[in-house]
Amino acid sequence: MGSRQGSGGRINAEQLLPLVKEAGPHGVSLSQLTHLDDSALLTLGALLEPAPTAVNAAASQSPGLPVRINALVLLAELGKREAQAYVRQYLRSQSGAETLNIRLYGLQALGRGQQRNPAEESLTFLAQATEEKFWCAAGQQSAQDCAALAEAARDALRDAQTRP
């Protein structure tokens, strides 16, 4: 999962949410989106936030895991300061086994994103996240999940420190 590279026309901000919703498990071509600024990318947060409770169950369904992962990956890989801050906050606020995959993908993408748009705050976050206690402090994670997240953060930090 995540973003695939490919060809295609540039996507404008209004096309971003529908594109990500329809992308499927293979992601979205980054080349179509590199020109977007944080304000456009932050609209992807709508795909990551819990759906409001509604009487109509179909209306209250949140996007599936592939859509949520694609949204977070784009924010992390292409975002600058504001989008990266959103990603860091999102990764910290999630807990439980049901969000493990999205957090693992988000960490990997945040590391790759540092090659494009380095931010000291994200590098500091990744360095802190390499410790299992960073993830297990609230006691809401299993030890196995904490270890997996710390390992993903170590890999992401290595990616962040590697310049293309």
Secondary structure, DSSP 8 states (H G I E B T S, - for coil): ------------HHHHHHHHHH-GGG---GGGTTT--HHHHGGGGGGTS-----SSHHHH----HHHHHHHHHHHHHH--HHHHHHHHHHHHH--SGGGHHHHHHHHHHHHHHHHHS--HHHHHHHHHHTSHHHHHTTS-S-HHHHHHHHHHHHHHHHHHH---
